[in-house]
Amino acid sequence: MAKTRRDAAPNQEWVLMYRRGLRRARIAELAGVPASTVGYHLRFARAADPLLGEAH
């Protein structure tokens, strides 16, 4: 399993994948991390960019 530092949120690669329409579970599967970790990063990204949800 890949290690992801929680203080490095948001992971820009995951944000880009999310923008392109990938679901949180699929991003987690590809990255080898729990979906909750991806969700943590996406929450930071949505807080910084409220339109991210619409872009998804």
mmCIF entry with sequence, helices, sheets and N, C-alpha, C, O atoms, coordinates in Angstrom:
data_MODEL
# 
_entry.id   MODEL 
# 
_entity.id                         1 
_entity.type                       polymer 
_entity.pdbx_number_of_molecules   1 
# 
_entity_poly.entity_id                      1 
_entity_poly.type                           'polypeptide(L)' 
_entity_poly.nstd_linkage                   no 
_entity_poly.nstd_monomer                   no 
_entity_poly.pdbx_seq_one_letter_code       MAKTRRDAAPNQEWVLMYRRGLRRARIAELAGVPASTVGYHLRFARAADPLLGEAH 
_entity_poly.pdbx_seq_one_letter_code_can   MAKTRRDAAPNQEWVLMYRRGLRRARIAELAGVPASTVGYHLRFARAADPLLGEAH 
_entity_poly.pdbx_strand_id                 A 
# 
loop_
_entity_poly_seq.entity_id 
_entity_poly_seq.num 
_entity_poly_seq.mon_id 
_entity_poly_seq.hetero 
1 1  MET n 
1 2  ALA n 
1 3  LYS n 
1 4  THR n 
1 5  ARG n 
1 6  ARG n 
1 7  ASP n 
1 8  ALA n 
1 9  ALA n 
1 10 PRO n 
1 11 ASN n 
1 12 GLN n 
1 13 GLU n 
1 14 TRP n 
1 15 VAL n 
1 16 LEU n 
1 17 MET n 
1 18 TYR n 
1 19 ARG n 
1 20 ARG n 
1 21 GLY n 
1 22 LEU n 
1 23 ARG n 
1 24 ARG n 
1 25 ALA n 
1 26 ARG n 
1 27 ILE n 
1 28 ALA n 
1 29 GLU n 
1 30 LEU n 
1 31 ALA n 
1 32 GLY n 
1 33 VAL n 
1 34 PRO n 
1 35 ALA n 
1 36 SER n 
1 37 THR n 
1 38 VAL n 
1 39 GLY n 
1 40 TYR n 
1 41 HIS n 
1 42 LEU n 
1 43 ARG n 
1 44 PHE n 
1 45 ALA n 
1 46 ARG n 
1 47 ALA n 
1 48 ALA n 
1 49 ASP n 
1 50 PRO n 
1 51 LEU n 
1 52 LEU n 
1 53 GLY n 
1 54 GLU n 
1 55 ALA n 
1 56 HIS n 
# 
_struct_asym.id          A 
_struct_asym.entity_id   1 
# 
loop_
_struct_conf.conf_type_id 
_struct_conf.id 
_struct_conf.pdbx_PDB_helix_id 
_struct_conf.beg_label_comp_id 
_struct_conf.beg_label_asym_id 
_struct_conf.beg_label_seq_id 
_struct_conf.pdbx_beg_PDB_ins_code 
_struct_conf.end_label_comp_id 
_struct_conf.end_label_asym_id 
_struct_conf.end_label_seq_id 
_struct_conf.pdbx_end_PDB_ins_code 
_struct_conf.beg_auth_comp_id 
_struct_conf.beg_auth_asym_id 
_struct_conf.beg_auth_seq_id 
_struct_conf.end_auth_comp_id 
_struct_conf.end_auth_asym_id 
_struct_conf.end_auth_seq_id 
_struct_conf.pdbx_PDB_helix_class 
_struct_conf.details 
_struct_conf.pdbx_PDB_helix_length 
HELX_P HELX_P1 AA1 ARG A 6  ? ALA A 8  ? ARG A 6  ALA A 8  5 ? 3  
HELX_P HELX_P2 AA2 GLN A 12 ? ARG A 19 ? GLN A 12 ARG A 19 1 ? 8  
HELX_P HELX_P3 AA3 ARG A 24 ? ALA A 31 ? ARG A 24 ALA A 31 1 ? 8  
HELX_P HELX_P4 AA4 ALA A 35 ? ALA A 48 ? ALA A 35 ALA A 48 1 ? 14 
HELX_P HELX_P5 AA5 LEU A 52 ? ALA A 55 ? LEU A 52 ALA A 55 1 ? 4  
# 
_struct_conf_type.id          HELX_P 
_struct_conf_type.criteria    ? 
_struct_conf_type.reference   ? 
# 
loop_
_atom_site.group_PDB 
_atom_site.id 
_atom_site.type_symbol 
_atom_site.label_atom_id 
_atom_site.label_alt_id 
_atom_site.label_comp_id 
_atom_site.label_asym_id 
_atom_site.label_entity_id 
_atom_site.label_seq_id 
_atom_site.pdbx_PDB_ins_code 
_atom_site.Cartn_x 
_atom_site.Cartn_y 
_atom_site.Cartn_z 
_atom_site.occupancy 
_atom_site.B_iso_or_equiv 
_atom_site.pdbx_formal_charge 
_atom_site.auth_seq_id 
_atom_site.auth_comp_id 
_atom_site.auth_asym_id 
_atom_site.auth_atom_id 
_atom_site.pdbx_PDB_model_num 
ATOM 1   N N  . MET A 1 1  ? 0.855   -1.176 0.000   1.00 0.00 ? 1  MET A N  1 
ATOM 2   C CA . MET A 1 1  ? 0.000   0.000  0.000   1.00 0.00 ? 1  MET A CA 1 
ATOM 3   C C  . MET A 1 1  ? 0.900   1.240  0.000   1.00 0.00 ? 1  MET A C  1 
ATOM 4   O O  . MET A 1 1  ? 1.874   1.317  0.750   1.00 0.00 ? 1  MET A O  1 
ATOM 5   N N  . ALA A 1 2  ? 0.563   2.183  -0.837  1.00 0.00 ? 2  ALA A N  1 
ATOM 6   C CA . ALA A 1 2  ? 1.334   3.430  -0.920  1.00 0.00 ? 2  ALA A CA 1 
ATOM 7   C C  . ALA A 1 2  ? 1.086   4.276  0.324   1.00 0.00 ? 2  ALA A C  1 
ATOM 8   O O  . ALA A 1 2  ? -0.030  4.334  0.840   1.00 0.00 ? 2  ALA A O  1 
ATOM 9   N N  . LYS A 1 3  ? 2.117   4.914  0.783   1.00 0.00 ? 3  LYS A N  1 
ATOM 10  C CA . LYS A 1 3  ? 1.970   5.808  1.939   1.00 0.00 ? 3  LYS A CA 1 
ATOM 11  C C  . LYS A 1 3  ? 1.740   7.223  1.435   1.00 0.00 ? 3  LYS A C  1 
ATOM 12  O O  . LYS A 1 3  ? 2.420   7.693  0.523   1.00 0.00 ? 3  LYS A O  1 
ATOM 13  N N  . THR A 1 4  ? 0.784   7.882  2.035   1.00 0.00 ? 4  THR A N  1 
ATOM 14  C CA . THR A 1 4  ? 0.451   9.250  1.667   1.00 0.00 ? 4  THR A CA 1 
ATOM 15  C C  . THR A 1 4  ? 0.518   10.103 2.919   1.00 0.00 ? 4  THR A C  1 
ATOM 16  O O  . THR A 1 4  ? -0.093  9.777  3.937   1.00 0.00 ? 4  THR A O  1 
ATOM 17  N N  . ARG A 1 5  ? 1.257   11.189 2.842   1.00 0.00 ? 5  ARG A N  1 
ATOM 18  C CA . ARG A 1 5  ? 1.345   12.098 3.983   1.00 0.00 ? 5  ARG A CA 1 
ATOM 19  C C  . ARG A 1 5  ? 0.087   12.939 4.051   1.00 0.00 ? 5  ARG A C  1 
ATOM 20  O O  . ARG A 1 5  ? -0.276  13.600 3.078   1.00 0.00 ? 5  ARG A O  1 
ATOM 21  N N  . ARG A 1 6  ? -0.574  12.919 5.182   1.00 0.00 ? 6  ARG A N  1 
ATOM 22  C CA . ARG A 1 6  ? -1.808  13.692 5.320   1.00 0.00 ? 6  ARG A CA 1 
ATOM 23  C C  . ARG A 1 6  ? -1.555  15.188 5.335   1.00 0.00 ? 6  ARG A C  1 
ATOM 24  O O  . ARG A 1 6  ? -2.466  15.961 5.038   1.00 0.00 ? 6  ARG A O  1 
ATOM 25  N N  . ASP A 1 7  ? -0.334  15.625 5.675   1.00 0.00 ? 7  ASP A N  1 
ATOM 26  C CA . ASP A 1 7  ? -0.067  17.058 5.687   1.00 0.00 ? 7  ASP A CA 1 
ATOM 27  C C  . ASP A 1 7  ? 0.234   17.590 4.290   1.00 0.00 ? 7  ASP A C  1 
ATOM 28  O O  . ASP A 1 7  ? 0.447   18.790 4.118   1.00 0.00 ? 7  ASP A O  1 
ATOM 29  N N  . ALA A 1 8  ? 0.254   16.722 3.303   1.00 0.00 ? 8  ALA A N  1 
ATOM 30  C CA . ALA A 1 8  ? 0.512   17.128 1.927   1.00 0.00 ? 8  ALA A CA 1 
ATOM 31  C C  . ALA A 1 8  ? -0.808  17.266 1.156   1.00 0.00 ? 8  ALA A C  1 
ATOM 32  O O  . ALA A 1 8  ? -0.823  17.182 -0.072  1.00 0.00 ? 8  ALA A O  1 
ATOM 33  N N  . ALA A 1 9  ? -1.893  17.475 1.868   1.00 0.00 ? 9  ALA A N  1 
ATOM 34  C CA . ALA A 1 9  ? -3.206  17.564 1.236   1.00 0.00 ? 9  ALA A CA 1 
ATOM 35  C C  . ALA A 1 9  ? -3.422  18.940 0.634   1.00 0.00 ? 9  ALA A C  1 
ATOM 36  O O  . ALA A 1 9  ? -2.960  19.930 1.201   1.00 0.00 ? 9  ALA A O  1 
ATOM 37  N N  . PRO A 1 10 ? -4.096  19.034 -0.473  1.00 0.00 ? 10 PRO A N  1 
ATOM 38  C CA . PRO A 1 10 ? -4.635  17.924 -1.236  1.00 0.00 ? 10 PRO A CA 1 
ATOM 39  C C  . PRO A 1 10 ? -3.621  17.375 -2.244  1.00 0.00 ? 10 PRO A C  1 
ATOM 40  O O  . PRO A 1 10 ? -2.783  18.109 -2.768  1.00 0.00 ? 10 PRO A O  1 
ATOM 41  N N  . ASN A 1 11 ? -3.717  16.098 -2.494  1.00 0.00 ? 11 ASN A N  1 
ATOM 42  C CA . ASN A 1 11 ? -2.884  15.451 -3.501  1.00 0.00 ? 11 ASN A CA 1 
ATOM 43  C C  . ASN A 1 11 ? -3.381  15.926 -4.867  1.00 0.00 ? 11 ASN A C  1 
ATOM 44  O O  . ASN A 1 11 ? -4.510  15.630 -5.257  1.00 0.00 ? 11 ASN A O  1 
ATOM 45  N N  . GLN A 1 12 ? -2.553  16.648 -5.579  1.00 0.00 ? 12 GLN A N  1 
ATOM 46  C CA . GLN A 1 12 ? -2.979  17.268 -6.839  1.00 0.00 ? 12 GLN A CA 1 
ATOM 47  C C  . GLN A 1 12 ? -3.323  16.242 -7.921  1.00 0.00 ? 12 GLN A C  1 
ATOM 48  O O  . GLN A 1 12 ? -4.202  16.485 -8.748  1.00 0.00 ? 12 GLN A O  1 
ATOM 49  N N  . GLU A 1 13 ? -2.644  15.116 -7.918  1.00 0.00 ? 13 GLU A N  1 
ATOM 50  C CA . GLU A 1 13 ? -2.948  14.069 -8.897  1.00 0.00 ? 13 GLU A CA 1 
ATOM 51  C C  . GLU A 1 13 ? -4.356  13.536 -8.676  1.00 0.00 ? 13 GLU A C  1 
ATOM 52  O O  . GLU A 1 13 ? -5.093  13.307 -9.635  1.00 0.00 ? 13 GLU A O  1 
ATOM 53  N N  . TRP A 1 14 ? -4.733  13.336 -7.415  1.00 0.00 ? 14 TRP A N  1 
ATOM 54  C CA . TRP A 1 14 ? -6.074  12.831 -7.105  1.00 0.00 ? 14 TRP A CA 1 
ATOM 55  C C  . TRP A 1 14 ? -7.136  13.864 -7.439  1.00 0.00 ? 14 TRP A C  1 
ATOM 56  O O  . TRP A 1 14 ? -8.221  13.515 -7.903  1.00 0.00 ? 14 TRP A O  1 
ATOM 57  N N  . VAL A 1 15 ? -6.830  15.133 -7.206  1.00 0.00 ? 15 VAL A N  1 
ATOM 58  C CA . VAL A 1 15 ? -7.778  16.196 -7.547  1.00 0.00 ? 15 VAL A CA 1 
ATOM 59  C C  . VAL A 1 15 ? -8.008  16.209 -9.059  1.00 0.00 ? 15 VAL A C  1 
ATOM 60  O O  . VAL A 1 15 ? -9.142  16.346 -9.518  1.00 0.00 ? 15 VAL A O  1 
ATOM 61  N N  . LEU A 1 16 ? -6.952  16.068 -9.811  1.00 0.00 ? 16 LEU A N  1 
ATOM 62  C CA . LEU A 1 16 ? -7.080  16.032 -11.274 1.00 0.00 ? 16 LEU A CA 1 
ATOM 63  C C  . LEU A 1 16 ? -7.905  14.831 -11.717 1.00 0.00 ? 16 LEU A C  1 
ATOM 64  O O  . LEU A 1 16 ? -8.764  14.958 -12.589 1.00 0.00 ? 16 LEU A O  1 
ATOM 65  N N  . MET A 1 17 ? -7.656  13.688 -11.134 1.00 0.00 ? 17 MET A N  1 
ATOM 66  C CA . MET A 1 17 ? -8.429  12.485 -11.465 1.00 0.00 ? 17 MET A CA 1 
ATOM 67  C C  . MET A 1 17 ? -9.911  12.706 -11.143 1.00 0.00 ? 17 MET A C  1 
ATOM 68  O O  . MET A 1 17 ? -10.786 12.307 -11.911 1.00 0.00 ? 17 MET A O  1 
ATOM 69  N N  . TYR A 1 18 ? -10.179 13.339 -10.010 1.00 0.00 ? 18 TYR A N  1 
ATOM 70  C CA . TYR A 1 18 ? -11.556 13.629 -9.603  1.00 0.00 ? 18 TYR A CA 1 
ATOM 71  C C  . TYR A 1 18 ? -12.211 14.599 -10.590 1.00 0.00 ? 18 TYR A C  1 
ATOM 72  O O  . TYR A 1 18 ? -13.368 14.421 -10.970 1.00 0.00 ? 18 TYR A O  1 
ATOM 73  N N  . ARG A 1 19 ? -11.466 15.616 -10.996 1.00 0.00 ? 19 ARG A N  1 
ATOM 74  C CA . ARG A 1 19 ? -11.987 16.577 -11.985 1.00 0.00 ? 19 ARG A CA 1 
ATOM 75  C C  . ARG A 1 19 ? -12.357 15.887 -13.291 1.00 0.00 ? 19 ARG A C  1 
ATOM 76  O O  . ARG A 1 19 ? -13.304 16.285 -13.969 1.00 0.00 ? 19 ARG A O  1 
ATOM 77  N N  . ARG A 1 20 ? -11.611 14.862 -13.631 1.00 0.00 ? 20 ARG A N  1 
ATOM 78  C CA . ARG A 1 20 ? -11.855 14.137 -14.887 1.00 0.00 ? 20 ARG A CA 1 
ATOM 79  C C  . ARG A 1 20 ? -12.959 13.102 -14.756 1.00 0.00 ? 20 ARG A C  1 
ATOM 80  O O  . ARG A 1 20 ? -13.245 12.375 -15.708 1.00 0.00 ? 20 ARG A O  1 
ATOM 81  N N  . GLY A 1 21 ? -13.588 13.026 -13.574 1.00 0.00 ? 21 GLY A N  1 
ATOM 82  C CA . GLY A 1 21 ? -14.763 12.188 -13.414 1.00 0.00 ? 21 GLY A CA 1 
ATOM 83  C C  . GLY A 1 21 ? -14.572 10.883 -12.667 1.00 0.00 ? 21 GLY A C  1 
ATOM 84  O O  . GLY A 1 21 ? -15.536 10.137 -12.497 1.00 0.00 ? 21 GLY A O  1 
ATOM 85  N N  . LEU A 1 22 ? -13.365 10.581 -12.214 1.00 0.00 ? 22 LEU A N  1 
ATOM 86  C CA . LEU A 1 22 ? -13.167 9.347  -11.466 1.00 0.00 ? 22 LEU A CA 1 
ATOM 87  C C  . LEU A 1 22 ? -13.768 9.495  -10.078 1.00 0.00 ? 22 LEU A C  1 
ATOM 88  O O  . LEU A 1 22 ? -13.675 10.547 -9.447  1.00 0.00 ? 22 LEU A O  1 
ATOM 89  N N  . ARG A 1 23 ? -14.378 8.430  -9.628  1.00 0.00 ? 23 ARG A N  1 
ATOM 90  C CA . ARG A 1 23 ? -14.972 8.422  -8.290  1.00 0.00 ? 23 ARG A CA 1 
ATOM 91  C C  . ARG A 1 23 ? -13.890 8.190  -7.248  1.00 0.00 ? 23 ARG A C  1 
ATOM 92  O O  . ARG A 1 23 ? -12.816 7.669  -7.551  1.00 0.00 ? 23 ARG A O  1 
ATOM 93  N N  . ARG A 1 24 ? -14.185 8.578  -6.034  1.00 0.00 ? 24 ARG A N  1 
ATOM 94  C CA . ARG A 1 24 ? -13.232 8.454  -4.933  1.00 0.00 ? 24 ARG A CA 1 
ATOM 95  C C  . ARG A 1 24 ? -12.736 7.014  -4.773  1.00 0.00 ? 24 ARG A C  1 
ATOM 96  O O  . ARG A 1 24 ? -11.544 6.791  -4.565  1.00 0.00 ? 24 ARG A O  1 
ATOM 97  N N  . ALA A 1 25 ? -13.640 6.043  -4.867  1.00 0.00 ? 25 ALA A N  1 
ATOM 98  C CA . ALA A 1 25 ? -13.256 4.635  -4.703  1.00 0.00 ? 25 ALA A CA 1 
ATOM 99  C C  . ALA A 1 25 ? -12.289 4.189  -5.798  1.00 0.00 ? 25 ALA A C  1 
ATOM 100 O O  . ALA A 1 25 ? -11.361 3.425  -5.531  1.00 0.00 ? 25 ALA A O  1 
ATOM 101 N N  . ARG A 1 26 ? -12.496 4.656  -7.015  1.00 0.00 ? 26 ARG A N  1 
ATOM 102 C CA . ARG A 1 26 ? -11.615 4.270  -8.127  1.00 0.00 ? 26 ARG A CA 1 
ATOM 103 C C  . ARG A 1 26 ? -10.233 4.898  -7.959  1.00 0.00 ? 26 ARG A C  1 
ATOM 104 O O  . ARG A 1 26 ? -9.217  4.252  -8.216  1.00 0.00 ? 26 ARG A O  1 
ATOM 105 N N  . ILE A 1 27 ? -10.199 6.155  -7.528  1.00 0.00 ? 27 ILE A N  1 
ATOM 106 C CA . ILE A 1 27 ? -8.919  6.830  -7.279  1.00 0.00 ? 27 ILE A CA 1 
ATOM 107 C C  . ILE A 1 27 ? -8.162  6.059  -6.198  1.00 0.00 ? 27 ILE A C  1 
ATOM 108 O O  . ILE A 1 27 ? -6.960  5.829  -6.325  1.00 0.00 ? 27 ILE A O  1 
ATOM 109 N N  . ALA A 1 28 ? -8.852  5.668  -5.156  1.00 0.00 ? 28 ALA A N  1 
ATOM 110 C CA . ALA A 1 28 ? -8.230  4.925  -4.060  1.00 0.00 ? 28 ALA A CA 1 
ATOM 111 C C  . ALA A 1 28 ? -7.682  3.594  -4.555  1.00 0.00 ? 28 ALA A C  1 
ATOM 112 O O  . ALA A 1 28 ? -6.578  3.192  -4.187  1.00 0.00 ? 28 ALA A O  1 
ATOM 113 N N  . GLU A 1 29 ? -8.452  2.924  -5.382  1.00 0.00 ? 29 GLU A N  1 
ATOM 114 C CA . GLU A 1 29 ? -8.017  1.638  -5.939  1.00 0.00 ? 29 GLU A CA 1 
ATOM 115 C C  . GLU A 1 29 ? -6.737  1.810  -6.760  1.00 0.00 ? 29 GLU A C  1 
ATOM 116 O O  . GLU A 1 29 ? -5.792  1.034  -6.618  1.00 0.00 ? 29 GLU A O  1 
ATOM 117 N N  . LEU A 1 30 ? -6.714  2.819  -7.607  1.00 0.00 ? 30 LEU A N  1 
ATOM 118 C CA . LEU A 1 30 ? -5.538  3.069  -8.448  1.00 0.00 ? 30 LEU A CA 1 
ATOM 119 C C  . LEU A 1 30 ? -4.317  3.478  -7.629  1.00 0.00 ? 30 LEU A C  1 
ATOM 120 O O  . LEU A 1 30 ? -3.189  3.114  -7.964  1.00 0.00 ? 30 LEU A O  1 
ATOM 121 N N  . ALA A 1 31 ? -4.544  4.230  -6.563  1.00 0.00 ? 31 ALA A N  1 
ATOM 122 C CA . ALA A 1 31 ? -3.445  4.733  -5.744  1.00 0.00 ? 31 ALA A CA 1 
ATOM 123 C C  . ALA A 1 31 ? -3.011  3.745  -4.664  1.00 0.00 ? 31 ALA A C  1 
ATOM 124 O O  . ALA A 1 31 ? -1.939  3.892  -4.076  1.00 0.00 ? 31 ALA A O  1 
ATOM 125 N N  . GLY A 1 32 ? -3.841  2.742  -4.405  1.00 0.00 ? 32 GLY A N  1 
ATOM 126 C CA . GLY A 1 32 ? -3.507  1.770  -3.377  1.00 0.00 ? 32 GLY A CA 1 
ATOM 127 C C  . GLY A 1 32 ? -3.635  2.306  -1.965  1.00 0.00 ? 32 GLY A C  1 
ATOM 128 O O  . GLY A 1 32 ? -2.875  1.930  -1.072  1.00 0.00 ? 32 GLY A O  1 
ATOM 129 N N  . VAL A 1 33 ? -4.608  3.191  -1.771  1.00 0.00 ? 33 VAL A N  1 
ATOM 130 C CA . VAL A 1 33 ? -4.855  3.775  -0.449  1.00 0.00 ? 33 VAL A CA 1 
ATOM 131 C C  . VAL A 1 33 ? -6.335  3.621  -0.118  1.00 0.00 ? 33 VAL A C  1 
ATOM 132 O O  . VAL A 1 33 ? -7.142  3.377  -1.015  1.00 0.00 ? 33 VAL A O  1 
ATOM 133 N N  . PRO A 1 34 ? -6.702  3.759  1.148   1.00 0.00 ? 34 PRO A N  1 
ATOM 134 C CA . PRO A 1 34 ? -8.122  3.692  1.510   1.00 0.00 ? 34 PRO A CA 1 
ATOM 135 C C  . PRO A 1 34 ? -8.909  4.855  0.897   1.00 0.00 ? 34 PRO A C  1 
ATOM 136 O O  . PRO A 1 34 ? -8.382  5.954  0.721   1.00 0.00 ? 34 PRO A O  1 
ATOM 137 N N  . ALA A 1 35 ? -10.167 4.595  0.579   1.00 0.00 ? 35 ALA A N  1 
ATOM 138 C CA . ALA A 1 35 ? -11.032 5.641  0.029   1.00 0.00 ? 35 ALA A CA 1 
ATOM 139 C C  . ALA A 1 35 ? -11.163 6.808  1.001   1.00 0.00 ? 35 ALA A C  1 
ATOM 140 O O  . ALA A 1 35 ? -11.339 7.950  0.577   1.00 0.00 ? 35 ALA A O  1 
ATOM 141 N N  . SER A 1 36 ? -11.079 6.533  2.295   1.00 0.00 ? 36 SER A N  1 
ATOM 142 C CA . SER A 1 36 ? -11.186 7.606  3.286   1.00 0.00 ? 36 SER A CA 1 
ATOM 143 C C  . SER A 1 36 ? -10.013 8.586  3.156   1.00 0.00 ? 36 SER A C  1 
ATOM 144 O O  . SER A 1 36 ? -10.174 9.781  3.406   1.00 0.00 ? 36 SER A O  1 
ATOM 145 N N  . THR A 1 37 ? -8.844  8.088  2.769   1.00 0.00 ? 37 THR A N  1 
ATOM 146 C CA . THR A 1 37 ? -7.688  8.961  2.582   1.00 0.00 ? 37 THR A CA 1 
ATOM 147 C C  . THR A 1 37 ? -7.906  9.875  1.381   1.00 0.00 ? 37 THR A C  1 
ATOM 148 O O  . THR A 1 37 ? -7.594  11.065 1.434   1.00 0.00 ? 37 THR A O  1 
ATOM 149 N N  . VAL A 1 38 ? -8.439  9.317  0.309   1.00 0.00 ? 38 VAL A N  1 
ATOM 150 C CA . VAL A 1 38 ? -8.739  10.135 -0.871  1.00 0.00 ? 38 VAL A CA 1 
ATOM 151 C C  . VAL A 1 38 ? -9.795  11.170 -0.506  1.00 0.00 ? 38 VAL A C  1 
ATOM 152 O O  . VAL A 1 38 ? -9.687  12.331 -0.899  1.00 0.00 ? 38 VAL A O  1 
ATOM 153 N N  . GLY A 1 39 ? -10.804 10.761 0.235   1.00 0.00 ? 39 GLY A N  1 
ATOM 154 C CA . GLY A 1 39 ? -11.847 11.686 0.669   1.00 0.00 ? 39 GLY A CA 1 
ATOM 155 C C  . GLY A 1 39 ? -11.289 12.831 1.490   1.00 0.00 ? 39 GLY A C  1 
ATOM 156 O O  . GLY A 1 39 ? -11.717 13.975 1.338   1.00 0.00 ? 39 GLY A O  1 
ATOM 157 N N  . TYR A 1 40 ? -10.349 12.533 2.347   1.00 0.00 ? 40 TYR A N  1 
ATOM 158 C CA . TYR A 1 40 ? -9.696  13.557 3.167   1.00 0.00 ? 40 TYR A CA 1 
ATOM 159 C C  . TYR A 1 40 ? -9.059  14.614 2.267   1.00 0.00 ? 40 TYR A C  1 
ATOM 160 O O  . TYR A 1 40 ? -9.225  15.812 2.498   1.00 0.00 ? 40 TYR A O  1 
ATOM 161 N N  . HIS A 1 41 ? -8.342  14.177 1.258   1.00 0.00 ? 41 HIS A N  1 
ATOM 162 C CA . HIS A 1 41 ? -7.675  15.097 0.337   1.00 0.00 ? 41 HIS A CA 1 
ATOM 163 C C  . HIS A 1 41 ? -8.687  15.881 -0.497  1.00 0.00 ? 41 HIS A C  1 
ATOM 164 O O  . HIS A 1 41 ? -8.506  17.075 -0.737  1.00 0.00 ? 41 HIS A O  1 
ATOM 165 N N  . LEU A 1 42 ? -9.738  15.219 -0.931  1.00 0.00 ? 42 LEU A N  1 
ATOM 166 C CA . LEU A 1 42 ? -10.743 15.906 -1.742  1.00 0.00 ? 42 LEU A CA 1 
ATOM 167 C C  . LEU A 1 42 ? -11.517 16.943 -0.929  1.00 0.00 ? 42 LEU A C  1 
ATOM 168 O O  . LEU A 1 42 ? -11.949 17.957 -1.480  1.00 0.00 ? 42 LEU A O  1 
ATOM 169 N N  . ARG A 1 43 ? -11.698 16.707 0.363   1.00 0.00 ? 43 ARG A N  1 
ATOM 170 C CA . ARG A 1 43 ? -12.353 17.718 1.213   1.00 0.00 ? 43 ARG A CA 1 
ATOM 171 C C  . ARG A 1 43 ? -11.529 18.999 1.245   1.00 0.00 ? 43 ARG A C  1 
ATOM 172 O O  . ARG A 1 43 ? -12.087 20.095 1.175   1.00 0.00 ? 43 ARG A O  1 
ATOM 173 N N  . PHE A 1 44 ? -10.213 18.873 1.349   1.00 0.00 ? 44 PHE A N  1 
ATOM 174 C CA . PHE A 1 44 ? -9.343  20.054 1.316   1.00 0.00 ? 44 PHE A CA 1 
ATOM 175 C C  . PHE A 1 44 ? -9.465  20.765 -0.036  1.00 0.00 ? 44 PHE A C  1 
ATOM 176 O O  . PHE A 1 44 ? -9.549  21.992 -0.097  1.00 0.00 ? 44 PHE A O  1 
ATOM 177 N N  . ALA A 1 45 ? -9.472  19.994 -1.095  1.00 0.00 ? 45 ALA A N  1 
ATOM 178 C CA . ALA A 1 45 ? -9.544  20.567 -2.437  1.00 0.00 ? 45 ALA A CA 1 
ATOM 179 C C  . ALA A 1 45 ? -10.882 21.287 -2.646  1.00 0.00 ? 45 ALA A C  1 
ATOM 180 O O  . ALA A 1 45 ? -10.912 22.377 -3.218  1.00 0.00 ? 45 ALA A O  1 
ATOM 181 N N  . ARG A 1 46 ? -11.993 20.684 -2.183  1.00 0.00 ? 46 ARG A N  1 
ATOM 182 C CA . ARG A 1 46 ? -13.305 21.327 -2.342  1.00 0.00 ? 46 ARG A CA 1 
ATOM 183 C C  . ARG A 1 46 ? -13.415 22.585 -1.499  1.00 0.00 ? 46 ARG A C  1 
ATOM 184 O O  . ARG A 1 46 ? -14.094 23.534 -1.892  1.00 0.00 ? 46 ARG A O  1 
ATOM 185 N N  . ALA A 1 47 ? -12.761 22.609 -0.351  1.00 0.00 ? 47 ALA A N  1 
ATOM 186 C CA . ALA A 1 47 ? -12.774 23.809 0.494   1.00 0.00 ? 47 ALA A CA 1 
ATOM 187 C C  . ALA A 1 47 ? -12.044 24.955 -0.205  1.00 0.00 ? 47 ALA A C  1 
ATOM 188 O O  . ALA A 1 47 ? -12.450 26.112 -0.099  1.00 0.00 ? 47 ALA A O  1 
ATOM 189 N N  . ALA A 1 48 ? -10.976 24.630 -0.914  1.00 0.00 ? 48 ALA A N  1 
ATOM 190 C CA . ALA A 1 48 ? -10.205 25.652 -1.623  1.00 0.00 ? 48 ALA A CA 1 
ATOM 191 C C  . ALA A 1 48 ? -10.861 26.053 -2.935  1.00 0.00 ? 48 ALA A C  1 
ATOM 192 O O  . ALA A 1 48 ? -10.673 27.174 -3.406  1.00 0.00 ? 48 ALA A O  1 
ATOM 193 N N  . ASP A 1 49 ? -11.634 25.139 -3.533  1.00 0.00 ? 49 ASP A N  1 
ATOM 194 C CA . ASP A 1 49 ? -12.267 25.391 -4.826  1.00 0.00 ? 49 ASP A CA 1 
ATOM 195 C C  . ASP A 1 49 ? -13.707 24.874 -4.789  1.00 0.00 ? 49 ASP A C  1 
ATOM 196 O O  . ASP A 1 49 ? -13.956 23.717 -5.129  1.00 0.00 ? 49 ASP A O  1 
ATOM 197 N N  . PRO A 1 50 ? -14.651 25.717 -4.379  1.00 0.00 ? 50 PRO A N  1 
ATOM 198 C CA . PRO A 1 50 ? -16.044 25.282 -4.247  1.00 0.00 ? 50 PRO A CA 1 
ATOM 199 C C  . PRO A 1 50 ? -16.656 24.746 -5.553  1.00 0.00 ? 50 PRO A C  1 
ATOM 200 O O  . PRO A 1 50 ? -17.647 24.017 -5.506  1.00 0.00 ? 50 PRO A O  1 
ATOM 201 N N  . LEU A 1 51 ? -16.092 25.089 -6.694  1.00 0.00 ? 51 LEU A N  1 
ATOM 202 C CA . LEU A 1 51 ? -16.629 24.619 -7.963  1.00 0.00 ? 51 LEU A CA 1 
ATOM 203 C C  . LEU A 1 51 ? -16.115 23.232 -8.348  1.00 0.00 ? 51 LEU A C  1 
ATOM 204 O O  . LEU A 1 51 ? -16.509 22.689 -9.380  1.00 0.00 ? 51 LEU A O  1 
ATOM 205 N N  . LEU A 1 52 ? -15.242 22.663 -7.525  1.00 0.00 ? 52 LEU A N  1 
ATOM 206 C CA . LEU A 1 52 ? -14.694 21.348 -7.835  1.00 0.00 ? 52 LEU A CA 1 
ATOM 207 C C  . LEU A 1 52 ? -15.786 20.294 -7.943  1.00 0.00 ? 52 LEU A C  1 
ATOM 208 O O  . LEU A 1 52 ? -15.735 19.443 -8.831  1.00 0.00 ? 52 LEU A O  1 
ATOM 209 N N  . GLY A 1 53 ? -16.759 20.336 -7.065  1.00 0.00 ? 53 GLY A N  1 
ATOM 210 C CA . GLY A 1 53 ? -17.856 19.375 -7.118  1.00 0.00 ? 53 GLY A CA 1 
ATOM 211 C C  . GLY A 1 53 ? -18.613 19.418 -8.439  1.00 0.00 ? 53 GLY A C  1 
ATOM 212 O O  . GLY A 1 53 ? -19.011 18.381 -8.969  1.00 0.00 ? 53 GLY A O  1 
ATOM 213 N N  . GLU A 1 54 ? -18.809 20.624 -8.966  1.00 0.00 ? 54 GLU A N  1 
ATOM 214 C CA . GLU A 1 54 ? -19.474 20.770 -10.259 1.00 0.00 ? 54 GLU A CA 1 
ATOM 215 C C  . GLU A 1 54 ? -18.583 20.270 -11.395 1.00 0.00 ? 54 GLU A C  1 
ATOM 216 O O  . GLU A 1 54 ? -19.080 19.717 -12.376 1.00 0.00 ? 54 GLU A O  1 
ATOM 217 N N  . ALA A 1 55 ? -17.283 20.460 -11.267 1.00 0.00 ? 55 ALA A N  1 
ATOM 218 C CA . ALA A 1 55 ? -16.345 20.018 -12.301 1.00 0.00 ? 55 ALA A CA 1 
ATOM 219 C C  . ALA A 1 55 ? -16.324 18.497 -12.380 1.00 0.00 ? 55 ALA A C  1 
ATOM 220 O O  . ALA A 1 55 ? -16.092 17.924 -13.445 1.00 0.00 ? 55 ALA A O  1 
ATOM 221 N N  . HIS A 1 56 ? -16.567 17.852 -11.249 1.00 0.00 ? 56 HIS A N  1 
ATOM 222 C CA . HIS A 1 56 ? -16.558 16.378 -11.193 1.00 0.00 ? 56 HIS A CA 1 
ATOM 223 C C  . HIS A 1 56 ? -17.703 15.859 -12.021 1.00 0.00 ? 56 HIS A C  1 
ATOM 224 O O  . HIS A 1 56 ? -17.893 14.647 -12.121 1.00 0.00 ? 56 HIS A O  1 
# 
